[in-house]
Amino acid sequence: MIGSARTLWVLALTLWLGAYARDRADAWIDATRLPPLVIATSVEVRDHQGALLRAYTVADGRWRLGLGLDQVDPLFIRLLLAYEDNRFYDHAGVDPWALLRAAGQAALNGHVISGGSTLTMQVARLLEESGTGHVAAKLRQIRLALALERRLSKQQILNLYLLLAPYGGNVEGLRAATLAYFGKEPRRLTPAEAALLVAIPQSPETRRPDRFVGRATDARDRVLARAVAQGLIDGATAAAARAEVVPGRRHDFPRLAPHLADRARAADPSAQVLNLTIDGGLQRALQTLAADVVRGEGARLQVAIVVADHRSGRILASVGSAAFQADARQGYIDMTTAVRSPGSTLKPLIYGLAFDEGLAHPETLIDDVPSDFGGYRPQNFDRRFHGSLRLREALQLSLNIPAVALTDALGPARLLQAMDKAGMVARLPAGQPGLAIGLGGIGVTLTDMVQLYAAIARGGVSLPLTYVENAEHAPGSRVLSEVAAWEVGDILAGLAPPPGAPQNRLAYKTGTSYGHRDAWAIGFDGSHVVGVWMGRPDGSPVPGAFGADLAAPVLFQAFARIAPSLTPRPPPPAATLLVPNARLPPPLQHFRSREAAFAAAPDAPAVSFPPDGSEVELLPAGLMVRVAGGTAPFTWLVNGAPVASSLTDRETLLPQLSPGFVTLSVIDARGRSARSSIRLR
């Protein structure tokens, strides 16, 4: 009885001491102060399909990119656990058997043969950046590992390892390693790649493939041998993996659309991931093109390219310079947003506005002769005069005097108003805007010019260009009528391509600013609009540089990289007047000056009904209009488009009108005109 009682007391004491020790251990683990578990990762800029365009190092200059377990090749996870911690899912942070094995091997061999650290203990060490050779550090890792297992799931612990594992230099985490050593994401890895990535973190500085390719190869092969021994891969697979060459250099991290990426990050500095509308493949191709076209062209010549889908307003590629670096070309400057003189690239807008105002038609004759516009005497680029020619030819030849004559008839303010509707921010010289703005005497950006041409390509309606994925669009504004926009595009499609370029009727226009400082080429098909600028960022002249010679070939090469062939442009709108000059209404057969078109005379025509500013009910049969004064026959226009001509009666019915704001114009036989802006309801 006494012996039994003593045994019970000993057992009870043992249980009590065990429970006490357990409770103290639990309290000790629960009292563990954890380091921050939210790991800073690189800000990422991605293309419209989620592919990485550019990443930024974290605050301490390390590459550490966000990664989830579902983004990792399962083979890597299997090799990692088999080599580092094959009881990972069974222990509570510390594997006693592994510790005993490591201690026994060290005692028998006099040095460390294998480590006893679990993956959780390695995560603990990486979180605190503690060493591995001190007893105190090892005890701290054990305590922290036990605490981590209580707070986190196995998947969360494994994910921390994938983020923090060192891979040499400033490369940290699996995703940064695959990009640095293989130039790809970790979603699909070969057995050789997966084994190398398992081996490097054990001794990251001595197994860096870019510095110690032999040591890296040996370490990789040991991982492959372990994988065969544990049945993860077969011998043939391992043999093929061992034959795979270990990369001996690091790949550069992606740096696509770097200027645009910087702009996006500055606009949203708190975002961890920035999704852009950029097409990564097209961006890469155009960056290569940009580097190629300036090679051998002098150390200071620079190029910028913008590509957009004009149907949606999405920017698909934005090349701010030939190389994102501090060189003689000043490659860090984003020339897609630099303010430059547009040269002749504003002329299509001038012509379109003239068509809309009823001042001219593509087949209208205009005089290219020495002219004086209130003291302003423009010259053509070649210093020659071409006499009377069609407006179509004048635009294709990019003649200056006809463009100034049209600007004079419209008024510079009308041109500026249209640029504003197109979403452009024009930088004007000091003083009142003059006629020179039509020839490039104004500051614009390449992106704004692409937006203008996108509006022309879209049938005259502007739509703000955007580079942010899923951005909300402001409603577009009408810059030109659908007819005028099509007529401008048809004229530009008749421009001869550069030598060697395909005869594909790309609608495009070139421009050269004063002093050969800027060379431009902007064009569009039925889907895309592309703008090219070439010059020097500091604004100094480039002797002999012309848009047609320098920028136009790049424009055609850019379109060739978008698609093998152009997307057809739409057919002419139903209201388009497709007739030769001889069949135009008499007032449109030959362009007249501003004075002839608008000067009021005692017998000048006037719209007597409906009066200007009135609101009129639209009858089923149409709208009755009446002209007073003037000389028959009369031509009536609605929103710039002729609807009735050769009329001898002063009163007529205009059918097929729609409710809304309408501008009526009447032109008499002597070319005099009158207008009335009304609202139909």
Phi and psi in degrees as a GROMACS rama.xvg file:
@    title "Ramachandran Plot"
@    xaxis  label "Phi"
@    yaxis  label "Psi"
@TYPE xy
-64.2804  -42.2135  ILE-2
-63.4946  -40.5521  GLY-3
-63.9941  -39.5513  SER-4
-64.895  -41.6991  ALA-5
-62.752  -40.3698  ARG-6
-62.4778  -41.5278  THR-7
-64.0362  -40.4274  LEU-8
-63.2446  -42.2621  TRP-9
-63.9755  -43.0131  VAL-10
-63.4312  -43.161  LEU-11
-63.0407  -42.9295  ALA-12
-63.2949  -39.8229  LEU-13
-63.3749  -44.3611  THR-14
-63.9992  -38.8862  LEU-15
-66.8065  -43.9005  TRP-16
-63.8056  -38.0139  LEU-17
-64.5378  -43.1583  GLY-18
-65.556  -39.545  ALA-19
-62.9909  -45.3471  TYR-20
-63.4813  -40.1816  ALA-21
-62.6351  -45.5024  ARG-22
-63.9729  -40.6824  ASP-23
-65.2825  -38.9696  ARG-24
-65.4083  -41.5599  ALA-25
-61.1402  -45.1093  ASP-26
-62.4434  -39.2965  ALA-27
-63.3423  -42.9246  TRP-28
-69.3421  -44.1501  ILE-29
-65.0581  -26.8943  ASP-30
-82.0345  -0.190197  ALA-31
-64.6588  128.447  THR-32
-85.6116  116.4  ARG-33
-83.3688  143.142  LEU-34
-70.7664  168.167  PRO-35
-57.2176  131.793  PRO-36
-100.624  -5.44168  LEU-37
-90.8448  110.991  VAL-38
-92.294  127.777  ILE-39
-67.672  129.038  ALA-40
-123.822  162.909  THR-41
-62.1388  139.184  SER-42
-66.5933  132.696  VAL-43
-116.742  139.087  GLU-44
-113.801  124.376  VAL-45
-120.418  157.272  ARG-46
-85.0629  -174.552  ASP-47
-68.7959  -13.6619  HIS-48
-104.037  6.39376  GLN-49
89.4741  1.64892  GLY-50
-75.8571  146.579  ALA-51
-71.633  123.865  LEU-52
-93.8333  -45.6889  LEU-53
-157.23  145.918  ARG-54
-128.58  155.979  ALA-55
-117.739  141.192  TYR-56
-65.3911  156.394  THR-57
-75.3541  -179.825  VAL-58
-57.5794  -33.9827  ALA-59
-90.4756  14.9653  ASP-60
82.2561  11.6935  GLY-61
-94.8862  149.265  ARG-62
-87.2172  114.17  TRP-63
-144.43  102.132  ARG-64
-102.295  142.399  LEU-65
-58.6143  145.076  GLY-66
-157.247  137.967  LEU-67
-112.508  157.211  GLY-68
-59.2054  -31.1207  LEU-69
-73.0907  -7.27595  ASP-70
-100.318  8.45777  GLN-71
-114.135  139.433  VAL-72
-59.1349  125.253  ASP-73
-57.1004  -28.0274  PRO-74
-61.8145  -38.8836  LEU-75
-61.8486  -44.2007  PHE-76
-61.6125  -42.8804  ILE-77
-64.1237  -43.4518  ARG-78
-65.3963  -39.302  LEU-79
-62.1222  -49.9025  LEU-80
-66.6627  -38.6115  LEU-81
-64.9963  -35.0597  ALA-82
-89.0994  -35.7091  TYR-83
-101.603  -34.1374  GLU-84
-165.622  79.3919  ASP-85
-76.6713  -4.64685  ASN-86
-110.209  25.5806  ARG-87
-54.5567  -42.1955  PHE-88
-84.4744  0.858881  TYR-89
-109.061  -24.9948  ASP-90
-96.1516  171.06  HIS-91
-103.01  26.5355  ALA-92
118.236  -29.5817  GLY-93
-128.94  133.442  VAL-94
-105.275  100.709  ASP-95
-57.8084  -37.8675  PRO-96
-64.9006  -38.4997  TRP-97
-67.0525  -38.7303  ALA-98
-65.488  -43.7012  LEU-99
-63.5223  -41.0956  LEU-100
-62.1342  -44.8998  ARG-101
-64.3109  -41.3719  ALA-102
-65.1983  -42.6748  ALA-103
-63.3296  -43.1567  GLY-104
-63.6195  -38.6609  GLN-105
-67.268  -38.2448  ALA-106
-67.347  -40.3032  ALA-107
-72.5746  -33.6002  LEU-108
-104.302  -9.31574  ASN-109
79.2571  1.32384  GLY-110
-156.208  167.512  HIS-111
-71.5929  124.665  VAL-112
-96.6504  -46.1786  ILE-113
-144.23  151.824  SER-114
-84.7638  157.743  GLY-115
-105.964  7.85617  GLY-116
-74.2523  137.191  SER-117
-83.5602  170.222  THR-118
-61.2896  -36.2671  LEU-119
-64.1574  -40.603  THR-120
-65.022  -36.7855  MET-121
-65.8966  -39.0693  GLN-122
-62.0619  -41.6742  VAL-123
-58.9158  -43.8868  ALA-124
-65.0035  -41.7065  ARG-125
-68.9725  -35.1029  LEU-126
-64.0458  -38.4704  LEU-127
-100.292  -2.77501  GLU-128
52.0596  42.5358  GLU-129
-91.5525  158.873  SER-130
-76.0041  178.882  GLY-131
-115.856  -7.8696  THR-132
-100.592  -1.63617  GLY-133
-109.306  142.422  HIS-134
-61.2732  -43.3603  VAL-135
-60.5366  -41.7287  ALA-136
-64.9832  -40.3181  ALA-137
-65.6391  -39.7548  LYS-138
-64.3141  -40.3844  LEU-139
-62.953  -40.5542  ARG-140
-64.2994  -38.888  GLN-141
-62.7051  -47.9832  ILE-142
-61.4745  -45.3197  ARG-143
-67.1603  -36.5195  LEU-144
-63.0214  -43.3618  ALA-145
-62.7761  -39.2717  LEU-146
-68.7858  -39.4686  ALA-147
-61.9747  -40.0042  LEU-148
-64.7492  -25.7723  GLU-149
-81.68  -26.0241  ARG-150
-98.3193  -25.9916  ARG-151
-122.601  157.907  LEU-152
-81.7545  165.454  SER-153
-59.8562  -38.2656  LYS-154
-64.8008  -38.9648  GLN-155
-66.7186  -38.6501  GLN-156
-66.3882  -43.4157  ILE-157
-64.004  -37.1924  LEU-158
-65.5306  -37.352  ASN-159
-61.8638  -39.4588  LEU-160
-63.2843  -42.2432  TYR-161
-62.9694  -28.3551  LEU-162
-82.1309  -32.5051  LEU-163
-106.101  -14.7034  LEU-164
-56.0003  129.972  ALA-165
-81.7461  138.564  PRO-166
-127.271  22.6848  TYR-167
96.7702  135.766  GLY-168
62.9396  -133.91  GLY-169
-101.283  22.183  ASN-170
-96.7126  120.914  VAL-171
-135.896  130.529  GLU-172
94.0164  152.64  GLY-173
-62.9843  -42.6272  LEU-174
-67.332  -41.4264  ARG-175
-61.5381  -36.0949  ALA-176
-68.0511  -43.2953  ALA-177
-66.1397  -35.9224  THR-178
-69.4591  -39.4343  LEU-179
-71.7118  -40.7236  ALA-180
-99.2817  -23.8065  TYR-181
-122.874  -10.1618  PHE-182
67.1085  31.3128  GLY-183
-151.304  168.028  LYS-184
-77.4539  159.602  GLU-185
-82.8755  10.5475  PRO-186
-67.0825  -35.4324  ARG-187
-132.321  117.823  ARG-188
-126.861  146.785  LEU-189
-76.523  160.304  THR-190
-55.2533  -38.204  PRO-191
-64.8565  -42.2307  ALA-192
-65.8042  -45.0491  GLU-193
-61.7129  -42.9859  ALA-194
-64.4755  -40.4595  ALA-195
-62.9534  -40.2041  LEU-196
-71.7602  -24.5291  LEU-197
-72.545  -36.957  VAL-198
-78.6989  -36.7173  ALA-199
-59.3963  -46.2695  ILE-200
-61.1758  -18.6006  PRO-201
-65.3991  -31.7271  GLN-202
-152.08  73.8049  SER-203
-62.2082  -32.853  PRO-204
-82.0304  -25.1633  GLU-205
-97.0669  -6.26308  THR-206
-116.781  15.2549  ARG-207
-63.3376  120.856  ARG-208
-61.9736  -30.577  PRO-209
-74.1996  -10.9227  ASP-210
-122.753  -35.9792  ARG-211
-130.429  70.3645  PHE-212
-64.629  -32.9182  VAL-213
-65.8716  -47.201  GLY-214
-64.2811  -39.1984  ARG-215
-62.7694  -40.2141  ALA-216
-64.9267  -44.0325  THR-217
-62.319  -44.7145  ASP-218
-63.7467  -41.3991  ALA-219
-59.61  -43.7699  ARG-220
-65.7378  -31.3909  ASP-221
-66.7538  -37.9549  ARG-222
-64.8748  -40.7895  VAL-223
-63.2981  -40.3277  LEU-224
-63.0932  -42.1144  ALA-225
-61.9802  -39.5737  ARG-226
-63.9481  -38.5124  ALA-227
-66.6266  -43.6304  VAL-228
-61.5399  -32.6721  ALA-229
-95.0543  5.99226  GLN-230
76.6325  18.4877  GLY-231
-78.4819  -34.6209  LEU-232
-136.467  160.519  ILE-233
-92.3313  173.027  ASP-234
-63.2332  -38.1111  GLY-235
-64.9758  -41.1808  ALA-236
-63.6209  -41.9084  THR-237
-64.5154  -40.6911  ALA-238
-63.0541  -42.8641  ALA-239
-64.4892  -37.6677  ALA-240
-66.7055  -39.9413  ALA-241
-65.1749  -27.1884  ARG-242
-77.4175  -13.2567  ALA-243
-74.9084  130.813  GLU-244
-74.8225  132.675  VAL-245
-75.0489  130.167  VAL-246
-62.6088  135.645  PRO-247
-100.541  10.1994  GLY-248
-147.462  162.471  ARG-249
-91.3388  142.018  ARG-250
-82.0897  149.451  HIS-251
-70.71  143.682  ASP-252
-69.1683  148.942  PHE-253
-53.507  136.644  PRO-254
-138.623  65.8577  ARG-255
-98.3416  139.41  LEU-256
49.7169  51.2191  ALA-257
-63.7292  -39.0237  PRO-258
-64.0679  -45.7848  HIS-259
-65.7046  -36.6129  LEU-260
-62.2684  -43.8437  ALA-261
-60.9498  -40.3067  ASP-262
-65.6493  -41.8165  ARG-263
-65.1821  -39.2299  ALA-264
-68.6847  -38.9681  ARG-265
-65.7566  -32.7487  ALA-266
-74.3281  -25.7678  ALA-267
-139.796  72.0424  ASP-268
-66.2166  -17.2234  PRO-269
-89.834  -8.95075  SER-270
-74.1099  137.795  ALA-271
-87.7529  -33.0713  GLN-272
-129.014  128.882  VAL-273
-115.878  117.331  LEU-274
-100.574  119.144  ASN-275
-107.423  165.259  LEU-276
-81.2779  -0.738322  THR-277
-62.9253  141.31  ILE-278
-92.9358  109.577  ASP-279
-58.8309  -41.4692  GLY-280
-64.132  -44.4073  GLY-281
-66.2594  -40.6205  LEU-282
-59.5403  -44.8502  GLN-283
-62.3571  -43.3316  ARG-284
-63.3802  -39.5888  ALA-285
-76.8721  -30.4973  LEU-286
-65.1725  -38.4609  GLN-287
-64.9731  -42.7953  THR-288
-59.8163  -44.803  LEU-289
-60.1253  -43.8695  ALA-290
-63.9993  -37.0164  ALA-291
-68.7815  -40.5654  ASP-292
-72.9994  -24.3917  VAL-293
-93.6231  -12.1041  VAL-294
-63.2894  126.528  ARG-295
81.213  6.44925  GLY-296
-106.041  24.1061  GLU-297
94.5725  154.843  GLY-298
-77.1905  -10.1986  ALA-299
-113.883  -10.3195  ARG-300
-69.9551  136.111  LEU-301
-127.476  160.768  GLN-302
-139.965  148.836  VAL-303
-139.391  144.994  ALA-304
-138.142  136.19  ILE-305
-129.098  132.198  VAL-306
-123.315  133.291  VAL-307
-137.664  152.155  ALA-308
-86.8055  106.39  ASP-309
-72.0262  -12.4806  HIS-310
-74.7103  -33.3073  ARG-311
-111.36  -16.5995  SER-312
82.6781  8.08394  GLY-313
-81.4455  127.727  ARG-314
-78.6711  123.549  ILE-315
-98.4348  -22.3076  LEU-316
-156.601  142.877  ALA-317
-145.009  107.148  SER-318
-107.562  107.005  VAL-319
-80.4813  -20.4491  GLY-320
-165.365  170.522  SER-321
-71.6368  -23.4982  ALA-322
-159.208  134.412  ALA-323
-84.1057  78.089  PHE-324
-158.013  159.876  GLN-325
-84.5007  88.7021  ALA-326
-127.664  -172.225  ASP-327
-63.477  -22.0815  ALA-328
-83.8219  -2.53139  ARG-329
55.4993  53.0119  GLN-330
-63.9693  -16.6544  GLY-331
-75.8575  -13.0598  TYR-332
-81.4725  130.028  ILE-333
-84.1744  101.03  ASP-334
-79.0524  -2.91768  MET-335
-75.6803  -18.3512  THR-336
-116.433  3.21121  THR-337
-74.5824  142.943  ALA-338
-84.5468  120.499  VAL-339
-136.76  167.416  ARG-340
-79.6905  130.113  SER-341
-81.5629  -3.31674  PRO-342
59.4404  -129.668  GLY-343
-90.7457  4.29984  SER-344
-73.3061  -8.09404  THR-345
-86.1211  -10.5298  LEU-346
-59.7133  -39.5705  LYS-347
-56.5826  -36.1692  PRO-348
-66.162  -41.2343  LEU-349
-60.2216  -46.9672  ILE-350
-64.3877  -42.4345  TYR-351
-60.6672  -41.4932  GLY-352
-64.6344  -39.247  LEU-353
-63.7608  -38.6384  ALA-354
-63.337  -42.3378  PHE-355
-66.0713  -35.2031  ASP-356
-80.6333  -0.244765  GLU-357
75.0701  14.8674  GLY-358
-80.6595  -25.1594  LEU-359
-162.319  171.917  ALA-360
-137.891  156.12  HIS-361
-52.8989  -27.6924  PRO-362
-94.7847  1.75798  GLU-363
-64.7658  138.575  THR-364
-81.161  144.148  LEU-365
-140.094  148.739  ILE-366
-94.0961  123.258  ASP-367
-102.943  86.3136  ASP-368
-135.712  163.182  VAL-369
-53.1799  129.037  PRO-370
-137.593  150.605  SER-371
-125.342  117.254  ASP-372
-109.184  80.7401  PHE-373
60.6445  37.9748  GLY-374
97.8846  -11.6308  GLY-375
-95.4025  118.782  TYR-376
-118.937  84.8988  ARG-377
-69.147  155.575  PRO-378
-123.249  149.198  GLN-379
-72.8997  159.31  ASN-380
-60.8245  -34.7003  PHE-381
-92.1043  4.85804  ASP-382
63.641  22.1639  ARG-383
-115.936  162.435  ARG-384
-121.155  144.716  PHE-385
-114.901  5.61416  HIS-386
68.9272  -148.27  GLY-387
-83.5651  132.243  SER-388
-154.043  163.399  LEU-389
-69.8685  150.973  ARG-390
-60.2345  -33.448  LEU-391
-55.7392  -47.1341  ARG-392
-70.4444  -36.3078  GLU-393
-62.6161  -39.1024  ALA-394
-72.3755  -41.425  LEU-395
-64.5848  -33.322  GLN-396
-84.1917  -6.48722  LEU-397
55.2601  45.7498  SER-398
-73.5907  141.918  LEU-399
-83.2451  -40.6914  ASN-400
-64.7035  -45.8996  ILE-401
-59.3411  -38.2387  PRO-402
-64.5637  -39.9322  ALA-403
-69.0668  -37.6583  VAL-404
-61.3749  -41.8454  ALA-405
-67.7006  -40.6758  LEU-406
-62.5729  -38.0715  THR-407
-64.807  -40.3151  ASP-408
-68.284  -36.9885  ALA-409
-76.2524  -39.3181  LEU-410
94.5993  132.273  GLY-411
-55.2591  -33.2958  PRO-412
-62.8527  -33.523  ALA-413
-67.003  -37.9058  ARG-414
-66.2616  -43.3849  LEU-415
-64.3298  -37.7174  LEU-416
-63.0005  -41.0734  GLN-417
-66.6686  -38.9879  ALA-418
-62.5961  -39.3874  MET-419
-64.5327  -41.2613  ASP-420
-63.1684  -30.7758  LYS-421
-77.736  -2.03827  ALA-422
84.8087  17.0566  GLY-423
-89.6736  147.316  MET-424
-108.767  102.94  VAL-425
-89.8242  133.892  ALA-426
-103  112.976  ARG-427
-94.8682  147.85  LEU-428
-67.886  168.516  PRO-429
-60.3894  145.942  ALA-430
92.5404  -174.472  GLY-431
-73.1596  143.085  GLN-432
-64.9238  135.202  PRO-433
-113.85  -173.547  GLY-434
-66.8894  -20.132  LEU-435
-66.5126  -15.9156  ALA-436
-63.3768  -27.7272  ILE-437
-70.2942  -15.2497  GLY-438
-108.716  12.8912  LEU-439
108.253  7.39133  GLY-440
-80.8969  54.1078  GLY-441
-160.683  156.373  ILE-442
-103.065  128.921  GLY-443
-140.184  170.297  VAL-444
-110.263  160.179  THR-445
-61.0348  -41.9886  LEU-446
-61.8642  -39.9974  THR-447
-66.2999  -38.0028  ASP-448
-65.8112  -38.6236  MET-449
-63.7054  -37.8609  VAL-450
-65.025  -38.5054  GLN-451
-62.8736  -48.8001  LEU-452
-66.6982  -29.6483  TYR-453
-62.8133  -37.8914  ALA-454
-65.0842  -41.6866  ALA-455
-62.8059  -44.4084  ILE-456
-65.1101  -27.9424  ALA-457
-87.5771  12.6313  ARG-458
87.9941  21.7075  GLY-459
96.9899  -0.674844  GLY-460
-105.052  126.09  VAL-461
-79.2718  152.658  SER-462
-146.796  120.544  LEU-463
-56.0745  130.582  PRO-464
-69.6112  143.437  LEU-465
-136.212  148.195  THR-466
-117.094  2.25507  TYR-467
-99.7438  124.352  VAL-468
-61.6925  136.212  GLU-469
63.8164  24.2735  ASN-470
-73.3503  147.207  ALA-471
-80.9536  136.915  GLU-472
-94.359  139.742  HIS-473
-75.4382  151.479  ALA-474
-62.545  144.715  PRO-475
-76.1421  158.709  GLY-476
-114.454  146.559  SER-477
-82.672  122.582  ARG-478
-97.6874  -43.6595  VAL-479
-131.804  158.148  LEU-480
-69.1937  160.76  SER-481
-60.6102  -37.2534  GLU-482
-66.5494  -48.3045  VAL-483
-63.1421  -39.89  ALA-484
-63.4715  -42.3029  ALA-485
-65.3005  -41.1174  TRP-486
-61.7942  -40.9368  GLU-487
-63.3533  -45.4319  VAL-488
-61.97  -38.1349  GLY-489
-65.3757  -39.2618  ASP-490
-64.5186  -46.6161  ILE-491
-66.7734  -29.6647  LEU-492
-70.4565  -16.5473  ALA-493
-88.4569  0.38258  GLY-494
-73.7818  134.453  LEU-495
-65.1392  137.114  ALA-496
-73.9692  165.004  PRO-497
-63.2478  158.791  PRO-498
-56.233  131.858  PRO-499
87.0162  -11.3176  GLY-500
-83.8059  155.183  ALA-501
-67.0692  147.076  PRO-502
-84.9301  71.1322  GLN-503
-109.07  10.4375  ASN-504
55.0918  43.568  ARG-505
-68.4393  129.494  LEU-506
-79.944  113.432  ALA-507
-150.611  162.656  TYR-508
-142.403  140.516  LYS-509
-108.695  166.882  THR-510
-157.768  149.571  GLY-511
-135.28  125.348  THR-512
-80.7244  167.516  SER-513
-58.5866  132.635  TYR-514
79.5615  11.9605  GLY-515
58.3088  41.138  HIS-516
-89.4583  -24.5447  ARG-517
-139.529  132.354  ASP-518
-117.959  126.748  ALA-519
-123.465  152.825  TRP-520
-153.633  124.394  ALA-521
-134.248  133.072  ILE-522
-150.027  169.077  GLY-523
-152.739  153.401  PHE-524
-118.91  -153.87  ASP-525
-75.2903  -8.98873  GLY-526
-126.731  -39.3016  SER-527
-121.554  153.297  HIS-528
-127.5  136.252  VAL-529
-129.679  136.062  VAL-530
-123.024  136.83  GLY-531
-126.927  130.9  VAL-532
-122.288  140.5  TRP-533
-137.187  143.548  MET-534
165.839  -157.341  GLY-535
-115.795  132.011  ARG-536
-57.9953  -28.8889  PRO-537
-81.2145  -0.251482  ASP-538
82.2244  4.68427  GLY-539
-74.4932  154.498  SER-540
-65.6146  151.908  PRO-541
-114.658  96.3001  VAL-542
-53.031  130.132  PRO-543
78.5987  5.80981  GLY-544
-83.1977  124.964  ALA-545
-126.453  145.495  PHE-546
-58.4615  -39.6887  GLY-547
-65.8508  -34.1277  ALA-548
-88.8201  -36.034  ASP-549
-96.0648  -51.479  LEU-550
-89.9573  -32.8274  ALA-551
-60.792  -44.4272  ALA-552
-58.9069  -35.5441  PRO-553
-66.533  -38.0534  VAL-554
-59.0031  -47.5942  LEU-555
-66.9293  -36.3552  PHE-556
-66.0244  -36.471  GLN-557
-64.3043  -42.8118  ALA-558
-63.3012  -34.9721  PHE-559
-65.2382  -26.3393  ALA-560
-84.7877  -15.5768  ARG-561
-77.3652  -46.959  ILE-562
-160.434  156.768  ALA-563
-61.6403  -30.363  PRO-564
-140.454  162.095  SER-565
-75.7499  151.802  LEU-566
-81.3255  128.744  THR-567
-60.0167  144.033  PRO-568
-78.3069  158.689  ARG-569
-67.4474  158.714  PRO-570
-69.6034  166.962  PRO-571
-65.0057  142.827  PRO-572
-60.2993  157.559  PRO-573
-59.6176  -31.0069  ALA-574
-83.4391  0.612201  ALA-575
-68.4787  133.086  THR-576
-92.3584  99.3933  LEU-577
-102.745  81.0008  LEU-578
-138.135  156.556  VAL-579
-72.7311  172.913  PRO-580
-57.671  -40.3459  ASN-581
-64.6308  -22.1803  ALA-582
-100.492  5.48754  ARG-583
-72.8249  155.169  LEU-584
-56.0924  141.435  PRO-585
-47.8081  -41.3456  PRO-586
-64.9731  -19.6734  PRO-587
-97.682  -0.957786  LEU-588
-74.0903  -29.5217  GLN-589
-142.796  125.486  HIS-590
-65.9127  135.977  PHE-591
-112.085  160.508  ARG-592
-67.7017  170.915  SER-593
-58.3549  -41.5222  ARG-594
-64.8622  -41.7717  GLU-595
-68.8623  -33.1176  ALA-596
-78.7911  -31.5988  ALA-597
-124.043  -11.108  PHE-598
-65.746  135.017  ALA-599
-87.4913  136.186  ALA-600
-126.898  161.467  ALA-601
-54.8374  -35.7233  PRO-602
-102.92  20.2673  ASP-603
-67.7  151.557  ALA-604
-68.7468  154.026  PRO-605
-146.849  143.657  ALA-606
-80.4602  105.724  VAL-607
-83.6065  -23.0598  SER-608
-154.336  135.845  PHE-609
-77.9867  146.019  PRO-610
-67.938  156.344  PRO-611
-60.7298  134.169  ASP-612
84.281  2.29876  GLY-613
-84.6803  165.535  SER-614
-118.55  122.039  GLU-615
-123.472  141.022  VAL-616
-81.1453  129.497  GLU-617
-82.4088  123.062  LEU-618
-83.6029  157.886  LEU-619
-55.7584  -34.8565  PRO-620
-78.9323  -15.5577  ALA-621
130.727  -150.756  GLY-622
-122.801  125.415  LEU-623
-82.3989  127.409  MET-624
-124.169  155.447  VAL-625
-143.171  138.395  ARG-626
-116.627  138.549  VAL-627
-113.792  145.629  ALA-628
72.4097  -172.259  GLY-629
77.7695  175.453  GLY-630
-122.158  125.605  THR-631
-68.7475  156.143  ALA-632
-80.0264  160.66  PRO-633
-113.435  150.094  PHE-634
-121.217  127.768  THR-635
-104.671  138.781  TRP-636
-126.101  144.205  LEU-637
-119.448  117.394  VAL-638
53.1018  38.8343  ASN-639
87.8437  -8.25226  GLY-640
-103.485  127.092  ALA-641
-62.1037  132.124  PRO-642
-122.57  -17.8648  VAL-643
-154.719  133.946  ALA-644
-140.271  164.159  SER-645
57.5696  39.5496  SER-646
-92.778  129.704  LEU-647
-93.685  -23.0739  THR-648
-78.6482  145.554  ASP-649
-83.4995  -12.0832  ARG-650
-123.499  132.989  GLU-651
-150.41  163.176  THR-652
-106.184  125.94  LEU-653
-101.1  108.02  LEU-654
-85.6304  174.395  PRO-655
59.112  40.2538  GLN-656
-96.7728  160.514  LEU-657
-120.424  151.134  SER-658
-59.0711  150.535  PRO-659
132.008  -172.691  GLY-660
-79.3584  132.423  PHE-661
-135.541  140.66  VAL-662
-110.465  116.894  THR-663
-95.8035  138.749  LEU-664
-133.405  143.003  SER-665
-129.856  135.145  VAL-666
-123.556  131.741  ILE-667
-93.6401  -175.876  ASP-668
-66.46  -21.4957  ALA-669
-95.8902  9.51177  ARG-670
83.1038  6.22959  GLY-671
-83.7764  149.463  ARG-672
-135.261  164.328  SER-673
-147.317  153.572  ALA-674
-132.924  156.525  ARG-675
-148.907  121.934  SER-676
-99.8097  122.381  SER-677
-134.059  174.126  ILE-678
-123.591  125.559  ARG-679
-96.6471  137.575  LEU-680
